[in-house]
């Protein structure tokens, strides 16, 4: 049987978990995830982890935070002044919003707090700072 090599397009079924077993994503009941092994388009550890696998193989891949969605950076938490917010803007704590950087690029932020003068926003990826565990099954080498 053929083994996955760098540059091959693969389809996998996966369950992504945190170290405590909390599932954060899964392809169960849906279409498999397709990506090119080693192309740098997806999580590096997952792309490299499939190399050498054959269709039908199953594997657990552990990805440290710095190789997943990065370390949590306090400098990505900021105050957004209520005086800069649109009228009647009152998001809930935990709510995710789309904002725009100074260069016009969209960015997702999470409201983590409120003060009398500002909303506290966090633009770290929700999985930043978390070690990830993926249980995968290689469906096919496309």
Buried (B, 14 or more C-beta within 10 A) or exposed (E): EEBBEEEBEBBBBBBBBEEEEEEEEBBEEEEBBEBBBBEEEBBEBBBBBBBEBEBEBEBEBEBEBEBBBBEBEEEBBEEBEBEEEEEEEEBEEEEEBEEEEEEEEEEEBBBBEBEEEBBBBBBBBEBBBBBBBBBBBBBEBE
